[in-house]
Amino acid sequence: MLLLIDIGNTRLKWRLQKPAEARQGEVVARGSMATQELSLDSLEAGLPVGVSQCWFTSVASHEVNGLLH
């Protein structure tokens, strides 16, 4: 499974999808959370498990981006 994350100034949006070769990238789940409220605990509770790859793009602060490394 591939986890795609887009972090903006106000929201983190994510979607979990099957690889492109498996049913053309079918989206399995999606969600969002407020960027201001992000912490390691909220990410662990709010993001899916069983991910083989994670790609993200961000315009958030270095502090917020550091939570994903």
C-alpha positions in Angstrom: 0.0 0.0 0.0 1.1 3.5 -0.8 0.4 6.4 1.7 0.3 9.8 0.0 0.4 12.9 2.4 -0.1 16.5 1.5 0.7 18.9 4.4 -0.6 22.5 4.0 -0.5 25.4 6.4 -3.9 24.4 7.9 -4.6 20.7 7.1 -2.8 17.5 6.5 -4.6 15.4 3.9 -3.8 11.7 3.3 -4.9 8.9 1.2 -4.0 5.2 1.1 -4.0 3.5 -2.2 -3.1 0.3 -3.9 0.0 0.4 -6.1 -0.6 1.5 -9.7 -0.2 -2.0 -11.1 -2.9 -3.2 -8.7 -6.3 -1.9 -10.0 -4.8 1.3 -11.3 -4.0 3.0 -7.9 -7.4 2.4 -6.3 -7.9 4.6 -3.2 -8.6 2.5 -0.1 -9.0 5.2 2.5 -8.5 8.9 3.0 -8.6 11.4 5.8 -7.3 14.7 7.1 -6.3 16.5 10.4 -5.5 20.0 11.4 -1.8 20.9 10.9 -1.7 22.9 14.2 -2.7 19.8 16.2 -0.1 17.4 14.7 2.0 15.4 17.1 3.6 12.0 17.0 0.6 10.6 18.9 -1.9 12.1 16.6 -0.1 10.8 13.5 0.2 7.3 14.9 -3.5 7.4 15.8 -4.7 9.0 12.6 -2.6 7.5 9.8 -3.1 3.9 8.5 -0.7 1.0 9.1 0.5 -1.6 6.7 2.1 0.9 4.4 5.0 -0.1 2.1 5.8 3.4 0.8 5.0 6.9 2.0 5.3 10.0 -0.2 4.7 13.5 1.1 4.7 17.0 0.0 4.6 20.0 2.4 4.6 23.7 2.8 4.5 23.4 6.6 7.2 24.3 9.0 10.4 22.3 9.5 9.0 21.2 12.9 5.9 19.7 11.4 7.8 18.1 8.6 10.2 16.5 11.1 7.3 14.5 12.6 7.2 12.4 9.4 10.9 11.5 9.3 
